[in-house]
């Protein structure tokens, strides 16, 4: 808000929601702080671009007046959405009972012993469709930059987890190798025992019957199959 001897002006900026090929409107409020009639006039550096209603008027004692400013539809956006347009509001004491018809341009001329109050308003553009905020990268390393190996907050954590995974995999591999080795040694021992028993059977068969029976041959074949399966 801007404060003067005659008027309070609110707001002190004209904020237009900017969208190509569409009009935009904003307003400001004048509050008469005195018990006198105050005449005002609004000027702009770009009168073809804006429409001000009312652009002149009288604010009654201790009263409020609203001024509406309409920006015409624009075909292109300014660089960086910055606007150099400005507005100037002038206010002077008017005769009691004055109306808008009584206002003349000479009333705002700066003369000796005459107070002409002035307020400057700048124009601000607000994008109609502002870009969505970019979400912050999480510590889980889900961003594309993290996936391509660039340094981020997820990099060290990912490396630690990878090292832990490799260490866990190495321990599991060693445990599996040790288990398979034990099983192989047990199979070899069983093989040796079966070979010994097979040899004893052969000797007994020769002593008792002088040859091999069909049942004996089948038993030998079965034992040989078991031995071959265990040592694979």
Secondary structure, DSSP 8 states (H G I E B T S, - for coil): -EE-SSEEEE-SEEEEEE-TTS-EEEEEEEEE-SSSEEEEEEEES-TTTEEEESSEEEE-TT-EEEEEEEE---SS--GGG----EEEEEEEEE-TT--GGG--GGGGS--TT---EEEEEEEEEEETT---------TT--SHHHHTT---HHHHHHHHHHHHHHHHHHHHHHHHHHHHHHHHHHHHHHHHHHHHHHHHHHHHHHHHHSS--HHHHHHHHHHHHHHHHHT-
